[in-house]
Amino acid sequence: MAMIFIGGSRDIVALPDAAIERIGSIVAAEHGVLIGDAPGADAEAQSLLAGYGYEHVGVFHAGREPRNNLGDWASYHIPPPAGAQGFAVHAEKDREMARRAEYGLMIWNGISPGTALNVLRLALIGSPCVVYDTMRSRVTTAYSAADWQAMLDNAGTEVRRQVEARMTPDERLAP
């Protein structure tokens, strides 16, 4: 059973049909799913998985309780570093899911720096990530930091600036 990190942008309110089909394939193959508790793509994917009655799901959260756990699955509390605020509160749980994953599936709005960083985190450890870019209606797979760079080049300088502002020193050295 492969472990797959499913995530995406918080402003995604409907999964693309191709992502729905891919998640259906994950369920059919009985792979494990690592997913966050955020509204948006996480909650939409959780809803789909719960609708299947799928059991091989772990929900990762930074708060005391998950914001969303729509299938009442096992939950994993990954506390944020002391003093973390804003995006940094949830970044450590994202890093943990990436560390545990063999593959990724990200539904990206084309501008979310957090989702872009998750693709990089997966690429850095050699875990391929399928990216559904809803802004550009594109599906790509990032196998490496170079693939991630190409994905980010399409997003523009402001998105790149936001991503770089959120990177750890190790993540900055990679690309």
Salt bridges, closest charged atoms under 4 A:
ASP37 OD1 - ARG67 NH2 2.87
GLU92 OE1 - ARG95 NH1 3.41
GLU92 OE2 - ARG99 NH2 2.93
ASP94 OD1 - LYS93 NZ 3.13
GLU96 OE1 - ARG99 NH2 2.99
GLU96 OE2 - ARG100 NE 2.71
ASP133 OD2 - ARG136 NH1 2.73
ASP153 OD1 - ARG160 NH2 2.43
GLU158 OE2 - ARG161 NH2 2.56
GLU164 OE2 - ARG160 NH1 3.96
GLU171 OE2 - ARG95 NE 3.58
GLU171 OE2 - ARG121 NE 2.75
